[in-house]
Amino acid sequence: GYKYFDFTGKTTIGVKYRSGDIVPSGTLKILTEEKGEAIGEIAISDSEKWQKAQESVDISGTSALYFRYEGEGAIDVIEVFFE
């Protein structure tokens, strides 16, 4: 998880990631509480090279961000970004 960010509505949240030896197939859930409901999800595809993926979410106020990978295989995340 990452703490704390001040959001003002529609925000694009993204990650820079790559896959490991096992081909991943799944989604990276975006949450505002560690064990809460997802507010969005980022589709993850196979890539041995670093690549970016992102999703727009509607979020306002000061909040923490948590990410939870659900699917096959595993991924490495090197960067989280906002647009």
ABEGO torsion letter per residue (X at the ends): XBOBBBBBEBBBBBBBBBBBABBBBEBBBBBABAABBBABBBBBBBBABBBBBBBBBBBBEBBBBBBBBBEBEBBBBABBBBX
